[in-house]
Amino acid sequence: MTCKNGAPKGTLTPEAFTQLHDRLMPKPVAVPLRGHGIVYLRMAHAVYPYVGVDFGDGAHAFFNLTTMICTYAD
């Protein structure tokens, strides 16, 4: 299944991702997270959920923004 822009459903074209990134979150946003100190929210990849969390020391995670279930972590 594809979107109107021709991209597979659930993805953004590179151009759409860049446009959203530049408009909504061009720089990571630092937020305090109890138990982890300061973490950084950033636009991540062109595949939903688009927002990732950088915990530092190479640790990253993506969460479903509706359920807050972790969909990826390293």
URMO-V605340 format. One record per helix or strand of 3 or more residues. SS is the DSSP state (2 for helix, 1 for strand). FROM is the first residue (numbers start at 1). TO is the last residue. If there is no record, write none. Layout:
{{SS | FROM | TO} {SS | FROM | TO}}
This chain:
{{2 | 14 | 24} {1 | 29 | 33} {1 | 37 | 43} {1 | 51 | 56} {1 | 59 | 63} {1 | 70 | 73}}
